[in-house]
Amino acid sequence: MPELLRSAVLSNYIEIARSVGLDPYEMVRSAGLSQACLVESDLKIPALATLQLLEQSAALSGKENFGLRMAESRRLSILGQLGLLARDAPTVRQMLEILIRYMGLHNEALMLRLETSGTLSTIRQDLIIKGQLPMRQSAELSLGAIIRVLRIYMPQDWLPRRVCFVHQSPVDLSLHRHIFGPTLEFGCEFDGIVCKSSDLDTPIAASDPVMAAYARRQLEPLLKSVDRPIEREVRHLVLLLLPTGRCSIDYVARHLSLNRRTIHRQLGEQALSFSGIVNETRTELSQRYLAQTKRTLAEVAVLLGFSGLSAYSRWHRTEFGMTASAKRAELSQARKG
């Protein structure tokens, strides 16, 4: 079942598209989307088509930061009822926890995770979309929106410790520095924001617990009614666990509080298998990582959960019919073309 998202994701697409010389309605039509999604905020539209729309818009306009331009004016209100609940959280940390829990109601393809290690916390995002398509614009739009929201509630001089992107650096970083600050890193193993854990305890002065309780009562029934296929949960965990070398069905089962037989059965009902999901994820990530010319093949092997370079090389030749080096050259040539 394809991932859906609220058409509110395309808020201000019309203005940004026109500002770079594109016809927004023609772009939406060519992406297979209804033009109504540009004026209605609560339509459910395919995440894949939306991702393709943003990538095509960047390519045709020649603006590498197209998605980030859309993020520049984002506020919590774009999330509808979810935004109302998050706005009335008592602290930034609790606001993020609300976004993590309910994000599927706004965007089924976007999964957020808050990880804490020592004095640092990482807000990690993953786009769970099948296919070997570039995701640069969607990744920058969603991460840009997150940091825009953080900056509203953090002290005026607040800066994250790191802002990480999987894709390579654009030529012009001026807008990135304006939105994210100076601590940008590209060619990372994940997309996310790293900050001091104590930063997240910043209180939200205008929070209203009465309104928060009301908004939560409205959202909980919606969350329970959403059909969340196990495939999405498994794909997300595979993304997280591959670089650790612990990406096994037993480990995934423990994370989901299920037994392995249940996972096999539920995936089988969707004509899927755990090993197939792992292989598909490796296939998608392999091409993303190989596109990063500064990353060695040995590093790619580790990030994909292989025991070493030789194991990765054998898998890659079987999967793609060529060596990883040849695939990297092919991807490089495609970018130049």
C-alpha positions in Angstrom: 0.0 0.0 0.0 1.6 3.3 -1.0 2.4 5.9 1.7 0.2 8.9 1.8 0.6 12.4 3.2 -1.5 15.5 3.7 -1.4 17.9 0.8 -0.4 20.6 3.4 3.1 19.4 2.6 2.8 21.4 -0.6 1.9 24.7 1.2 3.7 27.6 -0.6 4.6 25.3 -3.6 2.8 27.7 -5.9 4.8 30.7 -4.8 8.2 29.0 -4.8 7.6 27.3 -8.2 6.6 30.6 -9.8 9.6 32.4 -8.2 11.9 30.1 -10.1 10.1 30.2 -13.4 7.9 27.1 -13.2 4.2 26.6 -13.8 3.0 25.0 -10.5 -0.2 23.6 -12.0 1.6 22.0 -15.0 4.3 20.6 -12.7 1.6 19.0 -10.4 -0.3 17.6 -13.4 2.8 16.0 -14.9 3.6 14.4 -11.5 0.2 12.7 -11.6 -1.3 14.8 -8.8 -4.6 16.6 -8.7 -4.3 20.4 -8.9 -6.6 20.5 -5.9 -3.7 19.6 -3.7 -2.3 23.1 -4.2 -5.3 24.7 -2.6 -6.7 22.1 -0.2 -4.5 21.2 2.8 -6.2 18.0 4.0 -6.2 15.9 0.9 -4.3 12.6 1.1 -1.8 12.4 -1.8 0.8 9.8 -2.7 4.2 10.4 -1.0 6.1 9.0 -4.0 4.5 11.4 -6.5 5.1 14.3 -4.1 8.8 13.3 -3.8 9.1 13.1 -7.6 7.4 16.5 -8.0 10.0 18.2 -5.7 12.9 16.5 -7.4 11.6 17.4 -10.9 11.0 21.0 -9.8 14.6 21.3 -8.6 15.9 19.8 -11.8 13.9 21.9 -14.2 14.4 25.1 -12.3 18.1 24.4 -11.8 17.7 25.3 -8.1 19.4 22.7 -5.9 17.7 24.2 -2.8 14.1 24.1 -4.1 12.8 22.0 -1.1 14.7 24.2 1.4 13.1 27.3 -0.1 9.7 25.7 0.7 10.9 25.0 4.3 12.0 28.6 4.9 8.5 29.8 6.1 7.3 26.6 7.8 5.5 26.7 11.1 3.7 24.1 13.3 0.3 25.2 11.9 1.1 23.3 8.7 0.5 20.1 10.7 -3.1 20.9 11.4 -4.4 19.3 14.5 -1.0 17.7 15.2 0.5 21.2 15.2 -2.1 22.4 17.7 -1.1 19.6 20.1 2.6 20.0 19.6 2.4 23.8 20.2 0.9 23.3 23.6 3.5 20.9 24.9 5.3 22.1 28.0 8.8 21.6 26.7 10.6 21.3 23.3 11.4 17.6 24.1 7.7 16.8 24.7 6.9 18.7 21.5 9.2 16.4 19.6 7.8 13.3 21.3 4.4 14.3 20.1 5.6 14.8 16.6 7.2 11.4 16.6 4.1 9.7 17.9 1.6 11.3 15.6 3.6 12.1 12.4 2.0 9.2 10.5 -1.3 11.2 10.6 0.5 14.0 8.6 3.0 12.1 6.5 3.1 8.3 6.4 6.5 8.3 4.7 8.3 10.3 7.3 9.5 8.6 10.5 11.2 10.6 13.2 13.3 9.3 16.1 14.9 11.0 19.1 18.1 9.3 20.3 20.1 10.4 23.3 23.7 9.5 24.0 25.4 11.2 26.9 24.9 14.9 26.7 23.8 14.9 23.1 20.5 14.2 21.4 19.9 13.4 17.8 16.6 14.1 16.0 16.8 11.6 13.1 14.5 11.5 10.1 14.0 8.7 7.6 11.9 8.7 4.5 10.3 5.3 4.1 9.6 5.2 0.4 10.1 2.3 -1.9 12.3 2.9 -5.0 15.8 4.0 -5.9 14.9 7.7 -6.3 16.8 10.7 -5.1 15.2 12.2 -2.0 17.3 15.3 -1.5 14.5 17.8 -1.8 12.1 16.0 0.5 14.9 15.4 3.0 15.8 19.1 3.1 12.2 20.2 3.2 11.3 18.1 6.2 14.6 18.7 8.1 14.3 22.4 7.3 10.8 22.5 8.7 11.9 20.7 11.9 14.7 23.2 12.6 12.4 26.1 11.7 10.0 24.9 14.4 12.9 24.4 16.9 14.2 27.9 16.3 10.8 29.4 17.2 11.0 27.9 20.7 14.7 27.9 21.4 16.7 30.9 22.7 17.5 33.4 19.9 21.2 32.5 19.8 20.6 28.7 19.8 22.6 26.6 17.3 22.6 22.8 16.8 25.8 21.0 17.2 25.5 19.2 13.9 23.1 19.2 10.9 23.6 16.0 8.9 22.6 15.0 5.4 23.1 11.8 3.5 23.4 13.6 0.2 26.4 15.5 -1.0 26.8 19.3 -0.5 25.2 21.7 -3.0 27.4 24.3 -4.7 25.6 27.2 -3.0 25.3 26.8 0.7 24.0 30.3 1.6 20.4 29.3 2.2 21.5 26.2 4.1 23.6 28.3 6.4 20.8 30.8 6.9 18.3 28.1 8.0 20.5 25.5 9.7 23.5 27.5 10.8 27.2 26.8 10.2 27.5 23.2 11.4 26.5 21.5 8.2 27.8 18.1 7.3 27.1 16.2 4.1 27.7 12.6 3.1 26.6 11.4 6.5 25.0 8.0 7.3 21.7 9.7 8.3 19.6 12.9 8.0 19.2 14.6 11.3 19.9 17.3 13.8 22.3 16.9 16.8 22.0 19.2 19.8 22.7 19.3 23.5 20.2 17.2 25.4 19.6 20.0 27.8 18.5 22.2 24.9 15.4 20.1 24.5 14.3 20.9 28.1 13.6 24.5 27.1 10.1 25.3 28.2 7.4 26.5 25.8 6.1 29.6 27.5 2.8 29.7 25.6 1.8 26.0 26.2 -1.7 25.4 27.3 -2.3 22.0 29.0 -6.0 22.2 28.7 -5.8 22.7 24.9 -3.2 20.0 24.7 -5.5 17.5 26.4 -8.3 18.5 24.1 -6.1 18.1 21.0 -4.8 14.7 22.2 -8.4 13.4 22.6 -9.1 14.4 19.0 -5.9 12.7 17.6 -5.9 9.4 19.6 -8.9 7.9 17.8 -7.4 8.9 14.5 -4.1 7.2 15.4 -5.8 4.0 16.4 -7.8 3.9 13.2 -4.8 4.2 10.9 -3.8 0.9 9.3 0.0 0.8 9.9 1.3 -2.2 8.0 4.2 -4.0 9.7 6.2 -3.5 6.5 6.7 0.2 7.3 7.8 -0.6 10.9 10.2 -3.3 9.7 11.7 -1.1 7.0 12.4 1.7 9.5 14.1 -0.6 11.9 16.2 -2.2 9.1 17.4 1.4 8.2 18.4 2.0 11.8 20.0 -1.4 12.4 21.9 -2.1 9.2 25.0 0.1 10.2 25.1 -1.6 13.6 25.6 -5.1 12.2 22.7 -6.3 14.3 20.0 -6.3 11.6 18.4 -9.7 12.3 14.8 -10.6 12.5 15.2 -11.5 16.1 16.5 -8.1 16.9 13.7 -6.5 14.9 11.1 -8.7 16.7 12.4 -7.5 20.1 12.0 -3.9 19.1 8.4 -4.5 17.9 7.6 -6.6 21.0 6.6 -9.5 18.6 8.0 -12.9 18.0 9.7 -13.8 14.7 6.8 -16.1 13.6 4.4 -13.2 13.8 6.6 -11.0 11.7 7.1 -13.7 9.1 3.3 -14.3 9.0 2.3 -10.7 8.8 4.9 -9.9 6.1 3.8 -13.0 4.2 0.3 -11.8 4.1 1.7 -8.8 2.1 3.7 -11.2 -0.1 6.9 -9.9 1.6 9.8 -11.4 3.5 12.2 -10.0 6.0 15.2 -10.9 3.9 13.6 -9.3 0.9 13.1 -6.0 2.8 16.7 -6.1 3.9 17.9 -6.7 0.4 15.7 -3.9 -1.1 16.9 -1.5 1.6 20.5 -2.3 0.9 19.9 -1.9 -2.8 18.4 1.6 -2.3 21.1 2.7 0.2 23.9 1.3 -1.8 23.2 3.6 -4.7 22.8 6.6 -2.4 26.1 5.9 -0.7 28.0 5.2 -3.9 26.8 8.6 -5.2 29.0 10.1 -2.4 32.4 10.0 -4.0 34.2 10.7 -0.8 32.9 7.6 0.9 35.1 4.6 0.5 33.7 1.2 -0.6 34.7 -0.2 2.7 32.7 2.4 4.5 29.7 1.7 2.3 30.0 -2.0 3.2 29.9 -1.3 6.9 26.9 1.1 6.6 25.0 -1.7 4.7 25.7 -4.2 7.4 28.2 -6.4 5.6 31.0 -8.2 7.4 33.6 -6.7 5.1 34.3 -5.3 1.6 34.5 -8.7 0.0 31.0 -9.7 1.2 29.6 -6.4 -0.1 31.4 -6.8 -3.4 30.0 -10.3 -4.0 26.5 -9.1 -3.1 26.8 -6.0 -5.4 27.9 -8.0 -8.4 25.0 -10.4 -7.9 22.5 -7.7 -7.4 23.6 -5.2 -10.1 25.7 -7.4 -12.4 28.7 -5.1 -12.0 31.2 -4.1 -9.4 30.5 -1.3 -6.9 33.3 0.8 -8.5 31.6 0.4 -11.9 28.2 1.4 -10.5 29.8 4.5 -8.8 31.3 5.5 -12.2 27.9 5.0 -13.8 26.1 7.1 -11.2 28.8 9.9 -11.6 28.3 9.9 -15.3 24.5 10.1 -14.9 24.9 13.2 -12.7 27.1 14.9 -15.2 24.7 14.1 -18.0 
